Amino acid sequence: MIGAIGICPRVSLAINSTDTPPGQSHPEYDLDDLIELMSRLRDPQDGCPWDLKQNYESIVSSTIEEAYEVADSIERGNYNDLREELGDLLFQTVFYSQLATEEGRFSLKEVISDLVAKLVRRHPHVFPDGTLESRRGAASNTEFDVNRSWAEIKKKERLDKGQSSVMDNIPLNLPALTRGQKIQERAANLGFDWENAEQVLPKIDEELAELREALASGDRTHIEEELGDLMFSCLNLSRKLKMDAEQVLRKSENKFANRFRKIEYIVDNKGLYISGMSMEELASYWKEAKKVDSD
């Protein structure tokens, strides 16, 4: 989406200074400049044809993609990429807000104002007077107190929106692991939780035994249910270990992919073809690749 800007050579920003900061190849812009740029991209007469065709629904996939690219740059530890990806993600917010401004719904400034007000309201331990200007006194709060206060505030916000359950308003289109972790966290905020990670292990054993029984029955509906229960219990263990399940699984996926590349390399150097090998042969090469990782 950012690339679409390059299609529109007529788009340029009116800035107060032509000075370029040291080490920076362009003038220093700010949020107002970004709002101006977005408005000009959507100008019916002189805007960008691609941007003019977009609507809320058409850019959702780009928004999700940009969020994942932010996460990817963090996991790779590439903070130059992170700087760029955060800009791309910010552009999504500006784009939605421009669409809403054109329809008379709300502006980016109102989005920011509502966000600040919500965060002030949700952090009374930092802003005791309920204003951004207020300062915390000598009194301190424990993490438990803060979490309890947060849960109470969130509950009131849900009730104000007509949502009676803590399970309401959890987006269905979140990645399954992220959504599952959020479901468990909301239940945990009300005390429905294991005390520690060790207590989750017997539950995983129990779910694994039930999955074995389901497999023996051959009932695919039952198998699917028990497999889901086992995965949900593993997710619970990840949460109790204070590990992000999405990140844990991605690291394991990357490890598998990298190790499989080593198998491909080893087999290719021997003039062989993976597609014609038995699982036993591939397992031996897997062990060889694993040994390379450990050396």
C-alpha positions as CSV (number, residue, x, y, z in Angstrom):
1,M,0.0,0.0,0.0
2,I,2.8,2.4,0.8
3,G,4.2,1.4,-2.6
4,A,1.1,3.0,-4.1
5,I,2.5,6.4,-3.1
6,G,5.3,5.9,-5.6
7,I,2.7,5.7,-8.4
8,C,1.7,9.3,-7.7
9,P,4.6,11.6,-8.6
10,R,2.3,14.6,-8.2
11,V,2.0,14.0,-4.5
12,S,4.4,16.1,-2.5
13,L,4.3,17.5,1.0
14,A,4.3,21.2,1.9
15,I,6.8,21.5,4.7
16,N,8.0,24.4,6.7
17,S,11.7,23.7,6.1
18,T,13.8,22.2,3.3
19,D,16.6,21.4,5.8
20,T,17.5,17.7,5.9
21,P,18.6,16.3,9.3
22,P,22.1,14.7,9.4
23,G,22.0,11.0,8.4
24,Q,18.5,11.4,6.9
25,S,17.9,11.4,3.1
26,H,14.6,13.4,3.3
27,P,13.2,16.4,5.1
28,E,11.8,15.7,8.6
29,Y,8.0,15.2,8.4
30,D,5.5,14.9,11.2
31,L,2.0,13.5,11.8
32,D,0.3,16.6,10.3
33,D,2.3,16.0,7.1
34,L,1.2,12.4,7.0
35,I,-2.5,13.5,7.4
36,E,-1.9,16.0,4.5
37,L,-0.4,13.3,2.3
38,M,-3.3,10.9,2.9
39,S,-5.8,13.6,2.1
40,R,-4.0,14.4,-1.2
41,L,-3.8,10.7,-2.1
42,R,-7.6,10.6,-1.8
43,D,-8.2,13.9,-3.6
44,P,-10.9,13.2,-6.2
45,Q,-9.2,15.4,-8.8
46,D,-5.4,15.0,-8.3
47,G,-5.2,11.9,-6.0
48,C,-3.8,8.4,-6.7
49,P,-6.2,6.2,-8.7
50,W,-5.3,3.1,-6.6
51,D,-5.9,4.9,-3.3
52,L,-9.2,6.4,-4.5
53,K,-10.5,2.9,-5.3
54,Q,-9.9,1.6,-1.7
55,N,-12.5,1.2,1.1
56,Y,-12.5,-0.2,4.6
57,E,-12.8,-3.8,3.5
58,S,-10.2,-3.7,0.7
59,I,-7.4,-2.7,3.0
60,V,-8.1,-5.1,5.9
61,S,-5.7,-7.7,4.5
62,S,-2.9,-5.1,4.2
63,T,-3.5,-4.1,7.8
64,I,-3.1,-7.7,9.0
65,E,0.0,-8.2,6.8
66,E,1.6,-5.0,8.1
67,A,1.0,-6.1,11.7
68,Y,2.7,-9.4,11.0
69,E,5.6,-7.6,9.4
70,V,6.1,-5.6,12.5
71,A,6.2,-8.8,14.6
72,D,8.6,-10.4,12.1
73,S,11.1,-7.5,12.3
74,I,11.0,-7.6,16.1
75,E,11.6,-11.4,16.1
76,R,14.5,-11.0,13.7
77,G,15.9,-8.2,15.8
78,N,16.1,-5.9,12.8
79,Y,15.2,-2.5,14.2
80,N,15.8,-0.6,10.9
81,D,13.1,-2.8,9.4
82,L,11.0,-2.2,12.5
83,R,11.1,1.5,12.0
84,E,9.9,1.2,8.5
85,E,7.2,-1.4,9.3
86,L,5.8,0.7,12.1
87,G,5.4,3.5,9.6
88,D,3.5,1.1,7.3
89,L,1.3,0.1,10.1
90,L,0.6,3.7,11.1
91,F,-0.3,4.4,7.6
92,Q,-3.2,1.9,7.8
93,T,-4.7,3.8,10.8
94,V,-4.3,7.1,8.8
95,F,-6.0,5.5,5.8
96,Y,-9.0,4.2,7.8
97,S,-9.3,7.6,9.5
98,Q,-9.2,9.4,6.1
99,L,-12.1,7.2,4.8
100,A,-14.1,8.0,8.0
101,T,-13.3,11.7,7.7
102,E,-14.6,11.7,4.1
103,E,-17.9,10.1,5.3
104,G,-18.2,12.5,8.3
105,R,-17.8,9.7,10.8
106,F,-14.6,10.7,12.7
107,S,-11.1,12.0,12.2
108,L,-7.6,10.8,13.1
109,K,-7.4,13.4,15.8
110,E,-10.6,12.1,17.4
111,V,-9.2,8.5,17.2
112,I,-6.1,9.8,19.0
113,S,-8.1,11.7,21.6
114,D,-10.3,8.7,22.3
115,L,-7.3,6.5,22.7
116,V,-5.6,8.9,25.2
117,A,-8.8,9.2,27.2
118,K,-9.2,5.4,27.3
119,L,-5.7,4.8,28.4
120,V,-5.9,7.5,31.1
121,R,-9.1,5.9,32.3
122,R,-7.6,2.4,32.4
123,H,-4.5,3.6,34.4
124,P,-5.9,5.2,37.6
125,H,-2.7,4.1,39.4
126,V,-0.7,6.4,37.1
127,F,-3.4,9.1,36.5
128,P,-5.3,9.2,39.8
129,D,-7.3,12.4,38.9
130,G,-8.4,10.9,35.6
131,T,-6.5,13.5,33.6
132,L,-3.3,13.4,31.6
133,E,-2.0,16.2,33.7
134,S,-2.4,14.4,37.0
135,R,0.6,13.0,38.8
136,R,0.8,9.8,41.0
137,G,1.4,10.4,44.6
138,A,3.5,8.4,47.1
139,A,1.1,5.5,47.1
140,S,2.2,2.5,45.1
141,N,0.2,-0.4,43.6
142,T,1.2,-4.0,43.3
143,E,0.9,-5.9,40.0
144,F,-2.1,-7.7,41.5
145,D,-3.8,-4.5,42.4
146,V,-3.2,-3.1,38.9
147,N,-4.5,-6.3,37.2
148,R,-7.6,-6.3,39.4
149,S,-8.3,-2.6,38.7
150,W,-7.8,-3.2,35.0
151,A,-10.3,-6.1,35.0
152,E,-12.9,-4.0,36.8
153,I,-12.5,-1.1,34.4
154,K,-12.7,-3.4,31.4
155,K,-15.9,-5.0,32.9
156,K,-17.5,-1.6,33.3
157,E,-16.6,-0.7,29.7
158,R,-18.2,-4.0,28.4
159,L,-21.3,-3.4,30.4
160,D,-21.6,0.1,29.0
161,K,-21.5,-1.5,25.5
162,G,-24.1,-4.0,26.4
163,Q,-21.7,-6.9,26.6
164,S,-22.5,-9.2,29.6
165,S,-19.7,-11.7,29.4
166,V,-15.9,-11.4,29.6
167,M,-15.9,-13.6,26.5
168,D,-17.7,-10.9,24.4
169,N,-15.9,-8.7,22.0
170,I,-13.0,-11.1,21.3
171,P,-12.5,-10.9,17.5
172,L,-13.3,-14.1,15.8
173,N,-10.7,-13.5,13.0
174,L,-7.8,-13.3,15.4
175,P,-5.2,-16.1,14.8
176,A,-6.5,-19.1,16.8
177,L,-3.5,-19.1,19.3
178,T,-3.8,-15.4,20.0
179,R,-7.6,-15.6,20.4
180,G,-7.3,-18.7,22.7
181,Q,-4.7,-17.0,24.9
182,K,-7.0,-13.9,25.2
183,I,-9.9,-16.2,26.2
184,Q,-7.8,-17.9,28.8
185,E,-6.5,-14.5,30.1
186,R,-10.0,-13.2,30.5
187,A,-11.1,-16.3,32.5
188,A,-7.9,-16.0,34.6
189,N,-8.7,-12.4,35.5
190,L,-11.8,-13.8,37.3
191,G,-9.8,-16.5,39.1
192,F,-10.5,-19.4,36.7
193,D,-6.9,-20.5,36.3
194,W,-4.2,-22.9,37.4
195,E,-1.8,-21.6,40.1
196,N,1.3,-22.6,38.2
197,A,2.6,-24.2,35.0
198,E,3.2,-27.6,36.7
199,Q,-0.5,-28.0,37.4
200,V,-1.2,-27.8,33.6
201,L,0.9,-30.8,32.8
202,P,-1.5,-33.4,34.2
203,K,-4.3,-31.8,32.1
204,I,-2.1,-32.2,29.0
205,D,-1.6,-35.9,29.9
206,E,-5.4,-36.2,30.4
207,E,-6.2,-34.6,27.0
208,L,-3.5,-36.7,25.2
209,A,-5.1,-39.9,26.7
210,E,-8.5,-38.8,25.5
211,L,-7.1,-38.1,22.0
212,R,-5.7,-41.7,21.9
213,E,-9.1,-43.0,22.7
214,A,-10.7,-40.9,20.0
215,L,-8.1,-42.1,17.5
216,A,-8.9,-45.7,18.4
217,S,-12.6,-45.0,17.8
218,G,-12.0,-43.6,14.3
219,D,-14.7,-41.0,14.9
220,R,-13.3,-37.9,13.1
221,T,-15.6,-35.5,14.9
222,H,-14.4,-36.8,18.3
223,I,-10.8,-36.8,17.1
224,E,-11.0,-33.2,16.1
225,E,-12.6,-32.2,19.4
226,E,-10.0,-34.0,21.5
227,L,-7.1,-32.7,19.4
228,G,-8.4,-29.1,19.9
229,D,-8.6,-29.7,23.7
230,L,-5.0,-30.9,23.7
231,M,-3.9,-27.9,21.7
232,F,-5.8,-25.6,24.0
233,S,-4.2,-27.2,27.1
234,C,-0.7,-26.7,25.5
235,L,-1.7,-23.1,24.9
236,N,-2.6,-22.8,28.6
237,L,0.9,-24.1,29.5
238,S,2.5,-21.5,27.3
239,R,0.5,-18.8,28.9
240,K,1.4,-19.9,32.5
241,L,5.0,-20.0,31.4
242,K,4.5,-16.3,30.4
243,M,5.4,-17.2,26.8
244,D,3.5,-16.0,23.7
245,A,2.2,-19.0,22.0
246,E,2.3,-17.5,18.5
247,Q,6.0,-16.7,19.0
248,V,6.8,-20.1,20.5
249,L,5.2,-21.9,17.6
250,R,6.8,-19.7,15.0
251,K,10.2,-20.4,16.4
252,S,9.5,-24.1,16.3
253,E,8.3,-23.7,12.7
254,N,11.4,-21.8,11.7
255,K,13.6,-24.4,13.4
256,F,11.9,-27.2,11.4
257,A,12.2,-25.3,8.1
258,N,15.9,-24.5,8.7
259,R,16.7,-28.1,9.6
260,F,14.8,-29.4,6.6
261,R,16.9,-27.1,4.4
262,K,20.0,-28.9,5.8
263,I,18.5,-32.3,4.9
264,E,17.9,-31.0,1.3
265,Y,21.5,-29.8,1.2
266,I,22.9,-33.1,2.5
267,V,20.8,-35.2,0.1
268,D,21.5,-33.0,-2.9
269,N,25.3,-33.2,-2.3
270,K,25.0,-37.0,-2.4
271,G,23.2,-36.8,-5.8
272,L,20.0,-38.2,-4.3
273,Y,16.4,-37.1,-4.4
274,I,14.2,-36.6,-1.3
275,S,11.0,-37.5,-3.1
276,G,12.2,-41.1,-3.6
277,M,13.3,-41.8,0.0
278,S,11.5,-43.7,2.7
279,M,10.6,-42.1,6.0
280,E,13.3,-44.2,7.7
281,E,16.0,-42.8,5.4
282,L,14.7,-39.2,5.9
283,A,14.7,-39.8,9.7
284,S,18.4,-40.7,9.5
285,Y,19.2,-37.5,7.6
286,W,17.1,-35.6,10.1
287,K,19.3,-36.8,12.9
288,E,22.3,-35.8,10.9
289,A,20.9,-32.3,10.4
290,K,20.0,-32.1,14.1
291,K,23.6,-33.1,15.0
292,V,24.9,-30.2,12.8
293,D,22.6,-27.8,14.8
294,S,24.0,-29.0,18.1
295,D,27.7,-28.9,17.1
